[in-house]
Amino acid sequence: MFYPQKMTEVEIIVPAKDLLPVTRALSGQGVFSQTDVNYLSSDRNSAQANQWQEKVAAYSALERRVQSIIQALDIKQLPMKKHDLADPLDEETTKLVVDEIESEVKSLVEGINIENKNIEHFSGMLQQLKALADVDVDFSQMSDSRYIHSILGMLQHENVDRLRTSLSRIPFVLYPLSQQQQKAVIWLAGSKANTEILDRAARSAYLDPFTLPDDMNGTPAQIIESINRSINESKDKIASLQAQLKKVREAKEGQLLDLMWDLRGSHMTANAIVRYGKLKYTYVIVGWLYSNYLTSLKASLRKISSEIIIEARVADRGKDSSGVPTALNNPRLFRPFQSTVTTYAQPKYSELDPTPLVAILFPLLFGAMFGDVGHGALIAIFGALVMSKKIKALKFFGGLGPILLACGISATIFGFLYGSVMGYEGTVFEPLWLAPTEDIMTILIITIGAGVIVLILGFLINIYNLLTVKNFAQAIFGHNGLVGLGLYVSMIGWALPVVGKIFPIPEALSNLPLPKNFFMILLIVFAVLVMFSEVFIHLIEGHRPLVEGGFGIYFAQAFFELFEVLISFLSNSLSFVRVGAFAVAHGNLAAVFFILAKMVGPNGGVGYWIMYLVGLVFIVGFEGLIVYIQTTRLTYYETFGKFFNGGGTRFEPFTIQPAENEI
Amino acid sequence: MSPNPATDFASINARVRAMYSTLLTKQELINLSEAADLDALLNLLKHTVYGPYLDRIKDKELNARRAAFLIRARLAEASHSIIYNSPEYTRELLTMVYRYHEINNLKAVLRGIITNSSWDKVRFVLFPYDGDNEIPAKEMVESGNVVQAVELLKTTPYYDTLSFAMKRYSAEQNLFPIEVALDLDYWRELWKAVKKLPKEDRSYAEKILGSLLDMNNLMWAIRYRVYHNLSEEEVINYTLPFGYRVRDEDIRAIAAGADLAPIVKRIYPFLTGLDEMLSDPHSGLPRLEHLLEKKIADQCHACFVGNPFQIGIVLGFLELCDMEIQELVVLFEAKADHLATDKYKNYLLVDL
């Protein structure tokens, strides 16, 4: 559990005839991650090699078409029954099925689109004609004029002036009749002799002439009436087409969803095969497998064929394991915290997985900052509700449910320790440990102490990680290695008696039986080592020159680096004071709302309880959020910063079974 | 709050100047042009600011078209960064400037549909917009039909313009009216955005963008008359009545068939050899365009001298970056086709 899942690199050589059963055997359990070894193919341009590429393209195109049909039929994509796909679908046969359904659906959908376009067109005409509704002139008479050529139509408003300019060499009349948004309806007229020029100018200005159907004659008012009739006819046609579409939907729904599922599976299978290496008669499959599944995989492949050859190499966690994918391997209880870790970075195969530490530290820090029996219980209940997935509105919180539950339980336990219940501090029952609002200095000192322990733990994990990958130079002389740890511990040891004079420090700590100035001497020794750490690291790693850029520059850099390291140690440690500060603030924030509640309702009436509820929402919602952010910050920056580098490659399980949410 | 150029442009000025310093030098461009072939050119280019872009795909997959696609990402990233960090009141204009590439993408997609090209072929001639592309390019190409493709643009600002132009397309089955409509609409909107700027910035924007508009407008007018033999009213309707130096009277005169050389001389009194150049417009026009592009490049460089707190340096850099990429694309194509220097040097702004 402390390391990511042990991995074995497998190379499987499969005769072409066993390709599909082997692909199926590798998929499904989520324990195999495929590596693209298409480059191993002996002839990547051969017809056989291209066959699967072509299948990928064909499945992809068919999938898109089926998806379009599903959308056109407005089929709700309900969770589908999972069924095993025996073999990838035959593209030609499937294409015929899709062609048939598509042509049936397409003609209906196109019919609806045409009618909708008609309605849109007629509505547009209506809008334009509205401006002319009061004009009592027969349009057909205008177009039949003997001496005047006129055009009635619409164009972009921006083009009106340009059209006018373009006609400046001939006599003409241009009347803007109406204007809506960016469009203008105009009437352009000129001498019949200039018809060509007028038409050319109108066309090049993108004037869209009104073309009224032959049956729409007469005055604008009469045409409007005809248009309304046509709109109603189109609406009736749409209703009839939609009824037919509904029938098709009812008949084909199941078939289409199954087809979609099978096509996706076939597509994924073909995609996987494309990434195999293709030799003359065999395929090479390369990937990473959970080591503990190697035996069962071998057995299942043997069952398929005795001609399958499997080569396996267990990946060690040394320096050269950078290409090994990582699958985190934690007990169920810790698993929800994996996302907190991977949000920061994917652990490398060679480093300790910080999830168990986070699973303990995260709720602990949250609880210490938000200790209250009632408020903690509310957060725990909220977390449980998120986990139950019964309330749709809480879907947004996704995988946070278990983390909130753990944080809530921890806050409840700390509530008992602090004697805090729904903001009532020490009035419902006595604190089992201490009351933060009364013992402020104690809680602050304790939290810094806890922070020091967490940081030392971070140093130790980092040293362990570096030793595992045999990076001895960094393990000993790195700023977060042994020398850094020595500097940090000696700094704390030296500071304890100094701090003890100002703040109450437990006697056992301030009077350690050590020689006088012991920590001071250690501090100087480790400070010098930190200053020269780069030289030592270069020495061990064989890197030359030992000092780059001359001693003068090196000393100046080393001094400031030491200064920076000391400051960061100090700030890292003091950062944990926020845990105590928030514990104090929590009690005091509740007290503020009690004061406000008494001001609103001095006799404990409705006003009092409304203010109490406002306070409750504020504390649980807003303060809870801030505490959550602070906990994340302490985990990420103060703790992870010491030992966790990340940069691993995520293990992507190989599958040819589409997930429901992929459809 | 009224704009304060010194504070508004302080950070973007530093950022753009840093980007400006990464533009290729004349010597670097000469070295690139001297590369033996496309592979050698790409290897040289990998040691410049374009290296990380070319490294995005394997060497063996690199060809002239893909390399051009990859290096355009530099301009996309620079434009993003500049728009995001520029003063609020300049963003509308800068976004419009950036949109120019979207117009070109739109035209390329429509041409791809007309020529029955596959998405894999079309995608590499597009400007790499990534997530912020308003046009569903892939779906448009896959629709295989201009009418259906345009319907996919319903939610974009181009639809209104296209819906008028589509009537012409349906009747003529030619992309010309669509492309003209898109161009005219784009420059009108861009010019409106220029006019919204405060006085000082407006004068810089008018100078750079107006000069670009002038060049396009003039070329359109002359080409429509010389190459397409369009009528006076058509030339006028397919051009714009505004610009930096070009006046509506100039365009109308060209449309009416006036002698070209005196008009161009009035517009650009500092250009020499115009009589000879325009005596044969067919051969002279590309030379004139090339000359004007050089002048615009000079104007862009000039923005970096003097007042540092103005939009000129931002627009200048974007234009120079675009021009540099176009230079490189010319070199890619030339080297891929193994052309001799004489065959392509006139298409470059840099003097070889």
Interface residues (C-beta under 8 A of the other chain):
Chain A: R64 L155 Q156 E158 N159 D161 R162 L163 T165 S166 L167 S168 R169 Q182 K183 I197 R200 A201 R203 S204 A205 Y206 D208
Chain B: E142 D160 T161 F164 A165 K167 R168 P177 A181 D185 R188 L230 S231 E232 E233 E234 I236 N237 Y238 P241 D248 R252 A256
